[in-house]
Amino acid sequence: VDPFVPPSDWKRYGAIDFGTRHPFVFLLTAMDPRDSVLHVYKAHHKREWTLKQHHERMNEMIDVQPEWVVADCEDRGARLTLAREYDFPTIPSRKGKNSIRDGVNAVCELLALDVEGKPHLVFHDCPSMRPVIHEFQSYRWDTAGSRTNRDQPDRPLKKDDHSCDALRYLVKALQTSTFAVG
């Protein structure tokens, strides 16, 4: 959608996928309370920065304090550093055998058109969103792994998927929070 600053009464949520060589991603979203459409309206997608630099950039991006920020549960150290050194608390993403597939399905459900022909997940068309949109356009399933190993569940390719991971964490956290999506 065309970019705009969501009204200040829309609840904000954030998501982080940590990275150094791979990109560190921070997504800032806002929920339209009228129709439960989740707007991804700001993104930070950068590699080879320090956690302090990422924190400074995230603070510059935040226009309304998020209800919470979910972050990759695999990087407990970075989550604790953000909380202790920068007073930037996060909640851990959900972990489990089916969490990737469940998260992908949850995002797909929001992208699917409802009875009125509207998705419940939209991306603002602005420069900071370009890496996010590029990742979504190049997101692919690992078909080779599931053909060679029947015990291997369907999984996305682990390549250029950091924005997708962050969004997956956020949508699953919304589903399990008291404020339901869709």
JOWO-V955062 format. One record per pair of residues at least 24 apart in sequence whose ideal C-beta (glycine too) atoms are under 7 Angstrom apart, sorted by the first residue. I is the first residue (numbers start at 1). GAP is how many residues later the second one is. Records with the same first field share a line. If there is no record, write none. Layout:
I: GAP + GAP
This chain:
1: 121 + 123 + 124
2: 123
3: 38 + 121 + 122 + 123
5: 58
6: 24 + 33 + 35
8: 56
11: 56 + 168
12: 52 + 53 + 54 + 55
13: 53 + 54 + 55 + 157 + 161
14: 52 + 55
15: 54 + 55 + 151 + 152 + 154 + 155
16: 53 + 55 + 56 + 74 + 150
17: 55 + 145 + 148 + 149
18: 53 + 54 + 57 + 60
19: 28 + 143
20: 27 + 28
21: 26
22: 25 + 140
23: 24 + 139
24: 25 + 30
25: 137 + 138 + 141
26: 28 + 32
27: 136 + 139 + 140 + 143
28: 33 + 34
29: 141
36: 84 + 145 + 146
37: 81 + 83 + 85
38: 72 + 82 + 83 + 143
39: 83 + 85
40: 83 + 84 + 92 + 127
41: 83
42: 86
43: 85 + 86 + 88 + 89 + 120
44: 84
45: 86 + 87 + 118
51: 27 + 30 + 31
55: 27 + 31 + 33
70: 99 + 100 + 103
72: 93 + 97
91: 82
93: 76 + 80
94: 78
100: 55
101: 52 + 53
102: 70
103: 65 + 68 + 69
104: 52 + 64
106: 65 + 66 + 69
107: 60 + 61 + 64
109: 73
110: 61 + 71 + 72
120: 61 + 62
131: 32
132: 31
135: 25 + 26 + 27 + 28 + 29
136: 28
139: 25
